């Protein structure tokens, strides 16, 4: 198995023993616990607690200070995996951070709607929080260099970059089919009020088919046989499981701009293709434009997060069908990106109405020949 260095590794190392818990969130199987174990490989006095274990959950749930002291003992580092499975975990972690300043907490969780909801209030000012994604282009470049990145591009468009997929490239289909099943969102299915896994599966298929296009909750609801409020609720939960993310439409200056438009992308191309059961090679596909757009935008999300580049993200479209695929707004300035798998097809200039409304902006046409310049 390849040991690929994660961008967050040094960041987490640098924040050890600064009096705050280190929280690592992200989808299942992105190697959160593996990253923690790499950081701890040369350290001593470690207590590892996996909350998949019912006994561990029982000990940590609603624990008082005396119980917490007995659990921690003389350990200097406490690693808690799958923390979202413990009711009231935030208060237990607060007890440790407030009363054991010499103890470093490392906490991982796979579902933000459970984990962050329990952590934000109890651990306000007491935590560093980071999001771990499937491998990024930058991480894979640092490991294998530019030639390998370019050679593996089509494979990543089809199979994505989950650690298991990268480390077992001889058998990506079975890995992805297992990942994209209910395992990926089993925390969601365990929530009170979520009783229709078939609707979630239909919704995921509908979203996978609409990557790169605007999504209407009403239209999706009609397609899968439910109502728009259910669609909105389930999309929000899928976001919180780190399966999909939304881009909103930029709308400020023109009456003809779409005001409430939204696009929905997958954090990983392999998951998207697995949901559709379509692993056909690039030259046989009619959705390569959508794959390219999904890949580049999800990789820019990773790049910005790992490099601490904060920005607002949008797409832009008018009722006359003028559009820009992806926009980043940073410090009041816009940077525009157009995704072209085949740059010879279609327009590659800024729409004149956008220039009129927002002025001159940096504009990039992202192609297979230049994409790595914006991801590494």
C-alpha positions, 0 to 999 in steps of 0.5 A, a space after each residue: 500500500 502506498 503511503 501518500 503524504 497528506 497536505 494536512 499532516 504538517 498542519 495537524 502536527 503544528 497544532 499539537 499541544 496548543 490547548 485545543 482539540 484537533 477535529 478531523 471530519 470528512 466522508 467515510 473511508 478518506 483515511 482520517 484515522 490513518 492520518 492520525 496514526 501517521 502523526 502518532 507513529 513516533 509518539 508515546 503515551 497514546 490512548 486510542 478509542 474507537 466509538 464503533 465499540 459499544 463499550 467505548 460509547 458507553 464509557 464516553 457518553 455523558 461521562 463526568 469528570 471523575 470518569 473521564 480522568 479514569 479513562 484517560 489515566 496517564 496518557 498524554 494523547 487521546 485519539 477518538 475515532 468515529 466520535 459522532 456515534 457518541 451522544 453528548 460527545 462534545 461535553 465529554 471532550 470539553 471536560 478533557 480540554 478544560 481540565 486536562 490541559 496537558 492532554 492532546 485530543 485528536 477526534 475524527 468523525 464522518 458525519 458533520 450533521 451529527 459531529 459538528 452539531 455536538 461540538 460547535 457549542 461545547 468546544 467553541 474556542 477549544 478546537 481546531 477543525 479540518 476537513 479531509 477529502 479523498 486524495 487531491 491532485 496536489 497530494 498525488 503530484 507531491 507523491 508521483 510527480 507531473 508525469 504520473 498525474 497526467 498519465 492517470 488523469 482519465 482514470 481519476 475522471 472515471 474512478 476518482 481518488 478515494 485512498 482505497 481506489 488509489 492503493 488498489 488500482 487493480 480493482 476500483 469497481 468493487 471498491 467504489 460499488 461498496 463505497 457508494 452503497 448505503 455504507 457511505 450514508 449509513 449515519 444518515 439512515 440511522 437518523 430519526 425521520 429518515 425512513 426512505 433509503 430508496 428515495 435517497 438512492 433515486 435522488 443520488 442517481 438524479 443528481 449524478 445525471 445532472 452534474 454540471 446542469 442547474 438542479 430544480 428541486 421540483 423537477 427532481 421531486 417529480 422524477 423520483 416520486 416525492 416532494 420538493 421539501 424532501 428533496 431539499 432536506 435529503 440534499 442537505 443531509 447528503 452534503 453533510 455526509 460529504 457526498 455532494 456539495 452545492 454551487 449557488 448562482 452569482 446574482 448581483 447586477 443584472 436583471 437577467 441573471 438567474 437569482 436562485 439557481 444551483 448546481 450540485 457536484 460530487 466530491 469524487 468522480 468515482 462515487 458519481 460514476 458508481 451510482 450510475 454504474 458507468 465505468 466506461 472509458 472516456 472515449 466511449 462516454 457522452 458525459 465527459 464534459 460533466 466529468 471534467 467540470 465535476 473533477 476540476 471544481 471538486 479539486 479546486 475546493 480541495 486545493 483552496 481548503 488545504 492551502 487556506 485560501 478562503 473564497 466564495 464560490 459560484 457559477 453564473 448564468 443568464 436567462 439568455 443562456 450566457 454562462 460561466 462554469 465556476 467563479 471564485 470571489 476573494 477579497 472582492 475580486 472574481 476569478 473565472 474558470 471555464 472547463 473544456 475537455 476539448 478546448 476547440 469546442 465552444 466559446 472561450 471568452 468572457 460573456 460581454 454582459 458579465 464584463 459590463 456588470 462586473 468589469 474585467 476579471 481574470 479568466 481561465 479556460 481549464 483544459 487537460 493541457 493546463 489544469 494542473 497549474 490550478 491544482 498544484 
